[in-house]
Amino acid sequence: MQALQLYAGPKARAAIAQHGLQPQHISTIPGAAGGPKGLILGALDRFIFGDWLTRSSQPVDLVGASIGAWRMATACLNDSVAAFARLEHDYIHQHYELAPGQKRPTAEFVSEMFGQSLLSFYGGRVPEVLHHPRYKLHIVTSRGRHVLNTEHGLRTPLGYLGAFLTNTVHRKAMGAWLERVVFSSPGVDGHSMPLPFGTHDYRTRQVALSEANFNPALQASCSIPFVLKAVHNIPGAPPGAYWDGGITDYHLHLNYPAGAQNAIKNGAARAQSTRATGLNGTETQAEGGIVLYPHFQKSVVPGWLDKSLKWRHKSTHHLDNMLLLAPNPEWVKTLPNGKLPDRTDFTHYGPDLAGRVKAWSAACGASQQMVDEFATWLDQPDMARVLPL
């Protein structure tokens, strides 16, 4: 059974049909929120960043929310293969001891432990991330506004209820409660690198990453409301409470074509050419390059509150330049418990850490099949395997 499925937007499909897919074609790589589901992409991350992309030299924007932000930041470390292996190990083995009679760890305790993990993981290595010669990191967070500007036992649940109801009517209107704040790698002038996506879809701010705000921004991007505490008053950013970037941008369904066009118009250094170059030096039709998206499902859901709003799960022209890699749903059924690792496993396995580690490790080990299939397809692209996104 095939483990990997490939989906492409129309422009990406046309470009790949003409020239195949080469590492120099890639302009942007997103990393979705989704907690433990992101573990299934570890083997692909090690292959893409540790092998395949090293055969090219163009700048690449890495956009991440929640675990996707942790993955994309890890890609910016020296010896990313070893770093990804550690991320997988640390995530799989995370465990929170419960006090007698306690059913779940407190948000304060989880935040404290997670913050310590990030300090250990990136200790002394933040400059590697900020000043990577090729990769430009963009960490997506959600900043509370008005009643959500500070975390509070009563106001926060009411604020998120308001955000949910508003979002159901119109996604953009949720900006009255929460705004997208993106922390981006600094350029040579210290200001943020240009965003690789348009921002007319939703209220957005951008802040330059620094050694002072890297860990708080990354922790904020992973801070699921009510599971972890919000991160307040991140250095260099507008004051307030910051939560998981997946709330505003669950699967990063962003306007990538607009970002490419903006970079071209502004003469940004990251867009050295207006088109991705094919093997024979000719231009492909994917303006701004290909958005390569290792994802754990086909649907690219805009925001976390859109999970139940199926009409927002369809592809749009924002994804025209995207090639999405995802596990075959039928293959997923062969994994432990017949599914991808997810947050329900913490409850399912409870104190049985060894049982959860065994199941998650088996799923991660099986994901090597996706890498093998992708590498074979890259050598001889079969367009019959590329389905419409």
N, C-alpha and C positions, 0 to 999 in steps of 0.2 A: 504494500500500500504506500502511495506517495504521501510524504509528510508535509511537503511544502506546496503552497498555492501562490501564484503570482497574479496580481491585478494591476492594471495600468489605466491611467487617464488617457484620453485620445491623443494628446500631443506627445506624451511619453511613449505611447505605443507606436506612433508613426516614426518617431526618432529611432527607437530600438529596432523596428522592422528594417529600417534603412541601414543602420550602422552597428547593430548589436549594442551591447552595454559595456562600456569601458570605464575604469575608475575615474578618468579625467572628465567624464560626463556629469559627475555628481556635484551639485552645488549646495544641497541642504539635506540634513538627516534629522528627522524628528524622533523624539522619544516620549511615548505616551505615559500618562498616569495609569494606574491599574494595580498597584501593589504587587503581590507575589506573582501575578500573571506575567510580569516582565521578566521573571526568571527563565521562562522558556526561550528568551531571546539571547541568553548569555553566549551560547556557542556561535550564533550569527555575529554578535558584537565582536567576539575575539577574531573571527575570520575577516570581517569587513575592515575593522580598524587595525588589526595586527598583521594582516597579510595583503588583502586586495587593494585597499586605498593607498598603501605604501608605494604602489607602483605608479602613482601620480603625484603632482605637486601643487595643484590649484587650491586656493582657499575654500574651505567648506564650513558652512554655518551649521551648528548643532543646537537644536531647540529642544528643551526638555521640561516636563512638568512631573513633580513627585518622583517616583522611582525612575522615570525617564530622565529627569534632571540629574539624578545620581549617576545613571548610566552615561549620559553625555559628558558630564564632568570627568568621569573616570576615563573616557576616551582621550581626554586631553593630558593625561599623565604619561610620563615616560614609562616605557614597557607596559603599554596598556593591556597586553594579554595577561600578564601577572596580576595587574590591578583588577581586571574583570574577574579573574578567578577568585581573588580575595573578596570582591563584592558579593559574588555568588555564595561563597562559603559563609561570610558574615551574615548575609540576609537569611540564608537557610537556617543557621544555628541561633538566630536571635530567640531569646527566651526571657520571659518576665515572671519571676517567682511571685506567687500570690500568698497573701497573708491568710491565716486560717479563716474560713468563712467568706473569703473574698472571691467573687465570680469572675472579675476582670480587673486588670491593673488600672490604676488611676491615670488620667491624662498627664498629670504632673510627673508621675514616675516614668511613663513611657517617653515623655519629652526629654527628661533628664538623661535617661539611658541612651536615647538616640543621639542627643547632642554629644555625649561622650564618645559614641561610636564614630561620629563624623570627625571629631577632633583627632581621634586616633588614626582614622583612615587617611585624612588629608594633612596630618600634622607635618609642618615643614615643607609641604609640597604644593601649596596654593599658587606660588609663582609659576609652577609648571603649567597649571591650568590657565591662569590669566594671560600668559605670554607664549602660548603654544604658537609655533611659527605658521601653522596652517589653519587650525580649528578655532572658530570664533563661537564661544559658548553664549547661549541665551537661556537663562533660568526663569521660568514663568511662575509667578506667585499671584495670589488673590488678596487684594487689600480691602479691608472692610471700610465702608463709608457710613457716616451718620450714626445710626444706632449700633452698627457693627464696627465702629472705629476703635472700640476697646472691647476686650473679652469680658463678659459679665454673665453670671449664672442665669439671669432672667432675660436680659436684653438680647443675648446672643441667640438663644433658640427662637425668640420672636423675630429677630432680624433674618434668620435663615428661613423661617416660614414665609416672611414677606418676600425674600428673594425667590423662593420656590414658586409662589403664586404669580409673581411678576414675570418670572422666566417662562411660565407656562403660556402666558399671553404673548410675550415677545422677548426673545433672547436679549436683544440690545437694551431693553428697558431694565434688565437686571443690573445694569450699570449704576442705577440709583443706590444699590446696596453694596455692590462689590465691583472693583475695577481690576483690570489686568495690569500688573506691574512686572516688567521684564528687566532682569539684571543681566547686562551684556558685557562681554569682554571689552576692555578698554583699548582704544586705538593708540597710535603713537602720541596723540595730543592729550591722552587721558580721558577723552570723552568716549561714550559708548560707540561700538561699531554699529553700523546701520542694521536695522531689523530686516530679516529676509522674508518678511510678510507685510501685507498692508494692514492698517489698523482702523479703517473706517467701519469695520463690522462691530466694534465693541470699544468701550471706554478704555484707553490704554495710556500708561506712562512707561518711560524707560529710564533706567539708572545704570551708571557705570559700575561694574564689578571692581572690587578692591580687596586687599587682604583683610581689611576691617569688616567688610560685609559679606564675604563669600560664604562662610559657615552659617551665619544667620539666614541669608537668603536661601541657601540650599535646604536648611532645616525647615524654613517656612514653606518652601515648595512641597515638602513631604508631610506637612502637618495637617492631617485629616481632622476636620472639626469634630470635637467631642471625643476623639481618640487620642489626639495630642493637643497640647496647648498652642495657641497662636504665638507667633514671635512678634514682639512689639518693638517699634521704633528702631528699625534697622539702620545702621549708620549710612549716611548719604542719601537716604530715601525719605519720602514724605512720612511724617509720624503716623502711627496707628498700628492696628493689628493685621498681621499677614498670615494667611492660611495656604493650604494646599493649592498649587497652581492648577490642579485638575478641576477645581470648582468652576473656574471660568473657561478652562481649556482642557477638557478631559483627554481627548485624543488629538488635540492640536489640529483641528479642522480650520486651518488658517488660509488666508489669501496669499499663497505663495507666488502666483504670477504677478500680483501687484507689487510685492516686495522686490521681485527681480526688476520690474520696470522702474521702480523708484530708485534702485541702486544704479541702474543705467543712466537715468536722467541726472542723478546727482554726481555722476562720475566717481562713485565709491570705489575704493581700492579692491574690495572683495569681488566686484563684477568687472574683471579685467577684460572680458569680452562679452558681447551681448548674446552669444550663443555658445552652446557646448560644441566642441570640435570633434569630428569623427576621426576614424582611423586614417582616412586618406586626406585629412586636412580640410575637408568640406564641412559645411555647417549642418547641424541637425535642425529639426523644426521645433525643438524644445527650448524656447527662449529662456535664457537664464540658467539653463542646465536642468538636470533631472533631480527631483526630490525623491530620494531613496528612503523608504519607510519600512523598517523591520517592525512589524506590529503583531499582536496576538490574536487579531480577528480581522475580518474584511471591513466592517463598518468603522468609519471615522466619526465618532460621536462628538459634537461640538463641546458641550459642557457636562459636568457631572450630574447636574440637575436635568439633563436631557436624556438620561438613560432609559426612562420609561416613555419618552416621547418619540415613538418609532418614526414619525414623519421627518424627524431631523437627522435620521441616520443615513440618509441617501447621499450619494456623491454629488458634488457641485463643480462648477467651473474652477473653483479654488484648487481642485486636485487634478487639473488637466495635465500637469507636468509630473505627476507622481507615479512611481512604481512601488507597489506595496507588497511586502512579503509577509505571509501569514501561515500559521499551521492549518493543515487540512482538518476540518471538524471531525471527519471520520477517523483520522489518525489520532486526534485528541482523545477519542473514546477508548483507545488502547492504553492510555496512560493510567497510572494509579488513580483509583476512584473515578475513572472515566472522564476526567476533566483536567484543565490546567490548575496548577496551584493557585489558591485564592485565599482571601482573608477569613473565609468561613472555616478554613483548616485549623486556625488557632483555637476555635471553639470545639471543632470536631475532635481534635487530638488532645485538647486540654493539656494536662501535665505530661502527656506522653510525647516528650520531645523527640525521643529516638524514633517513634513511629512517623512523626511528621518529617523529620530529617530524611528518613529512608524514602518516603513517598516523593518528596520534593527533589531529592538527589536523583532518583530514578527518572523523573520527568526531565530534569536537566540533562542527564546522560543521553536519554532518547533523542533530545533535540539536535544532536550531532547529525542525525539523518537529514535535517533541513539544510544544514551546511553542505553536506555532500551533494545533495540534489541541486542546490544553488550554484555550487562550483561547476558541476557538470553542465548546467544550463548556460552559464556564462561562457564556457568554452564553445558551445554550439547552441545558441539561442533558438529554441523551438517556440515560435509565436503561437502555436496551437495551445500551449500551456499558459499563455498570458490572457487572462480573462478580463472583461471590462470592469473597471472600478465603479 
